[in-house]
């Protein structure tokens, strides 16, 4: 008997708009995912709903899924809410996977985020809620900067470490951004759909040096959903493994990512070299390179030259990275990001990704992270998907 969980339907909205309500976005992706799966809303047994900032930004601190999906027709489903910072999507998918294996016939996982409210300071504070209060205070004391984002300052410190220890260069960081925007230009759901050049990336306004504006992800309104089932459907990819870890401050963020990746490859029974395409958590384009090496796709110091050579782009020689455009180009709607990654990989494994299709894609990886504990990752979710 096939005991794999199958992704039988997906939904996602264009992330280049700021005029939609959180309810509108949530209802849209749920309707699309259920239609794709040919499932009636009344047949859904369980909903796992991911969101990070609604309590702070839209004044809905609890029962978020129930509040935002009350008109979706889900009258026989229980709704469980997940708030896990930027990793709410992969957290929802993990819980949904376990619930499906445990006997829930039809599970719906949803992620939605409304970040554009007109109050930039509050949105930044909502993002920083993914850091413990005492450490938030310390970060503001030590990392305050004109951009207003202490988390971008933390990312900038990782950039410096890459440059000092792995010979990374700003041109390599810029090449990752150029590649992301190229893929985003091929994705009608991306936040940014225009091409850029390395020169434009390097000349864009500084955020926290060496990071420039075009190297960094932006506030994004967005939503995504997926329907899970033990019953296979034509072309539906299956979840080969769902591996999660939470840091406690004992390790560096990238050490935790590497440790989790080793566990994921062991759980899935694969080598990272077996993967055809990966959607990873590139809060900055420099982080894309660091994550590629931490996940084991490249040896330390090799991801930058490979990216500069075009190896990670569609049609390149290596694993294809962030065909959606990633966080830098598709956008980063916090609690929806992990599910947006799964929507993209499902399209790739179905052969439905259009001009950004990776030829012959059979094995795909999603890596979503969220929150910071000390210098550790608060949560990492890695999912390995296999074509049906």
N, C-alpha and C positions, 0 to 999 in steps of 0.2 A: 504494500500500500504506500502511495506517495504521501509522506508526512511533511512535505515542504509547504510553507505558506506562499501563496501566489498573489501577485499584484494584478488584479483583474480589471481595475479601472483607475483612471487618474484625472485630475482637473487642476488647472492653474490659470491665473489671470495675468494680463500684461501688467508689468510693474513700473510703467512709465507715467502713471497717473497719480494725482493727489486729491482727486475730487470725490472718491468713493468712500462711503461709510464702512465701518468694520463689519456691520451686519450684511451689507450688500456684497462685499467681497467673500465673506464666509458662505453665504447662500449660493453665490455663483459657482464656486469651486466644488461645493458638495453636489449641486445639481449636475454639473458636468461629469464628475467622477462616477456618480451613480448611473448616469446615462451611458457612460463608456462601459461600465460593468453590466449594464442591462439589469439593474437591481432597483426595485421599488423602495422608496424611503422607509416605508413601513416594515420592510424585511430586514433592515439593519438592526443588529442586536446590541451593538456596543459602539460608542464614539469616544475616541481619545482626542482631546482638543488641546493643541499647543498654542500658548501665547505668553509673552513676557511683560508687556508694558501697559496693558489695558487698565490695570488698577491705578497707575499714575497718570496716564495720558487721556483716558476716556471715562474715568471714574467708575469702572466696573471691576472691583477687586476680587470678587468671588463669582461662582457659578457663571463663568464667562461663556463656556460653550452653550449652556442652557439659554443664556440671555441672547447670544448672537445667532443661534440656530433655531429659535422658537418657531419660525415659520417654514422650516425645512421639511416638515412632514415626518420627522423621526419619532413617531409616537410610541414605538415599542423598544426604543433603545435607551440604555443607560448612558449617561455622559460623564466622563471622568476628565478633569482638567489637569493639565501639566504646565507648570511654570518652571522652566529650567534654563533661563537666560537664552543665549543664542542657540542652545541645543534642544529647545523644546520640541522641534520637529523630529529629530532622531530619537529623542526620549519617547515621544508618542508612538513612533513606529516600533520601537522595541517592546513597549507594553502591548501594543496591538498585536505584534507577532506572537508574544507569549499567550495572549488571550485566545488567539485563533488556534494555536496548537493545543490550548487547554479545552477547546470545544465550542467556542463562540462561532457560529457558522458564518456570519458576515460582520466584519469589523470595519469601521470607517475611521481613518486617521486624518486629522485636519490641523493645519497651522495657519494662523492669520495674524497680521500685525498692522496697526495704524500708527505710523511714526511721524507723519507730517501733520502737526496740529497748529503750527504757527508759533510754537514756543520751543525754540532750539535748546534753551537751557534745561527745560524739563525733559526733552527727549534724550539729551546727553545724560541726565540724571537717571532716566529709566534704563539706559544701557549700563550705567555703572552700578545699578542694583545687582548686577551679576558678580559683584565683589563684596566680601564681608565689610560691614561698616567700619571696623577699626582699621582695616587695610585701605579702605577708600580714603579715610582721613589721612593716612600716611602717604598714599599716592598723591593726593592733592598737595600735601606739604612738599613732597620731593619732586613731583613730575609736572606741576602746574606749568602751563605754557600758553602762548597767545591763541592757539587753536581751540582751547577750552576742553580738549579731550585728553585726559590722563592715560586712557587706554591706547590712544595713538602714540603717546609718548613711550609707553611700554613697548609697543610694536617697533618704534624707532630704535629702542635699545637693542632689540633683537636684530635689527638691520645692522647696527654697528658690530654686533657680535659676529654676524655672518661675514661681514667685510674683514674683520680682524682675524677670524679663525678659519674661514673657508674661502677666502679670496673672492668673495662676491663683490659685484660692482653695481653702482647705480644704473648703468646701462643694462645689466641683466634684470634688475628689478623692473626697469622701464619696458624691457622686451616682454616680460610676463604681462604687464598691463596692456601692451599693444596686442598681444595674442588674445587676451580676454575680450578686448573691445572688438577684435575681428570676429570672434565667435558670437559676441553679443549682436553684431551687425547682421548675423545670419539667423537670429532668434527673435521672432516677432513678440515674444513675451518679455524681452530684456528691458531693463530700465534705460540702458544706454545702447543705442543701435547705430553708432557712427564710428568709423575707423579713426585711429590716431596714429601718430608716429613716435618713435623713440625721442626725437628732438622735442616734440610737443609735451611729452610726459616730463622730461627733465626740466623744461622751461615753465611748467605750470607752477602755481603758487606753492610755497612750502607749507606743509602742515607741521611736522616736527622733523627737521632734517635728520637723515637724508630722504625722508618720505615727502613726496610732493602730492598735490591734490589728486592728480590722475592715477596715483598708485594706491589710492584708498577707497574703500567701499563707502557708500553714502546712506543716509536715511532713506528707507524704502517702505512704501505701502505695498502690501502684497499678501497673497494667500495661495495655498496649494492643498490638495487632498488626494488620498489614495484609498481604494477599497481592497481589503485583504480577505482571502478565502482559502480553505484547504482544497476546494474543488478547482482543478485546473480549467483554464479557459484558453481558447485558441490564441497562441502567441504570447500568453501572459508569462512574464518572467517570474522566477521563484527566488525567494530569499534563502540563500545558501547558509548564511550565518548572520546573526545580530550580536555583536560584541560590544559591551559597554564597560567603562571604568570611570570612577570618580577619584580625583586627587584629594589629598589631605594636606598638602604643603611639603611633603617629604621629597618630592622630585621637582626638577625644572619642567616647565610646560612641555618642551619638546622631548624630554626624556620620557614623560608620561605618554606622549603620543606614540613614541617608538615602542614602548612596552605594550601599549594597547594594540598596536599594529601587529606585533609578533603573535599576540594571543589570537587576533582575528585571522591571520593566515593559518595558524594552527587549527582553529575552529573550522575553517572552511576547507582545510586540506589542500591549500594552494600556495604557490610562491607569488610574490607581487609581480614578477615578470610575466605571469599568466594573464594578468588583467589587460583588457583592451582599452578601457576608458575609466577615468576617475573624476568624480566631482568632489573637490576638497574645499576646506574652509579657508578661503583667501581673504581675510579681513583686509589685508593689503597684498599687493602683488609680490612684495618681498617675502611675505609669509607663505605664499604659494611655493616658492623655492625651498624654504626651510621645511615645510610640511612634506614635500615630495621626498626629501632626503630622510626625514624622520619616519615616514611611512615605509621606507625601504625601496622606493622606486628608483632612487639614485643614491650613489655613495656621497658622503659629505663633500661638498664643493663641486659636484658634477651637474646639479640641476640647472644652475645658472647658464653655463656654456651650452647645455642642451637646449634650453629655452631660447637663447639667443640664436641658435642654429635652426630654430623652427621645428625641433623634434617633437615638441609637446602639442603642436597644433594639429588640427584635422589634416590628415594626409602625411603627417610627420613620421619619423622612424621609431619614436618611443611610444609609451603609453600616452593616449590623448587626454589632455587635462582641461576640465571645465568647459565642455562643449556648449553649455548653456550661457557662458560668459562669466560664470562664477559670481561671487559676491561683488567683485569689482565692477562687473558690467551687467549681469542679470539683476543684481541687487541683493540686499541683505535684510529682509523683513523678519529679523530675529527668530521668533517661534515658528515661522513658516519655512525657514531656510532648509532645514534638514529634509522636509517633505518635498520641497522644490527640487532638491538634488535627486530624489527618487523619481519624481515625474520625468526629469530629463533622462535619467538612465533607463527608465522603462521605455521611453520613446526610442532610445538608441538600440535596446535589445529587441524591440519590435521591428526595427528598421524603418521607423516613422519620423526620423529627425531631419528629413529634407536635406538642404545644402550643407548642414553640419554633421551629417551622418558619418559615423566611423564604419568603414567597410568591414563587414564580417564580424561585427561586435558580438561576442558571446558571453563575456565575463566582465562585470562592472563593479566598481567600488564607490561607496559614498562615505566620506569622513566629515563629521559635523562635530564641532566643539562648542562649549559654552561655559562662561564664567571663569574667574581666576581666584585661586586660593593660594595666597602668598605669591610664589612664582610658578605655581602648579596649575594644571587645568582642572576646573571644577567638574567637568563632565566631557567625556569623549564617547561618541557612538560611531561604530564602523559597521557598515552593512555590505555584504558581498552578494550581488545578484547574478543570476545565471539565466540565459535565454531559455524560454520554454520550448 
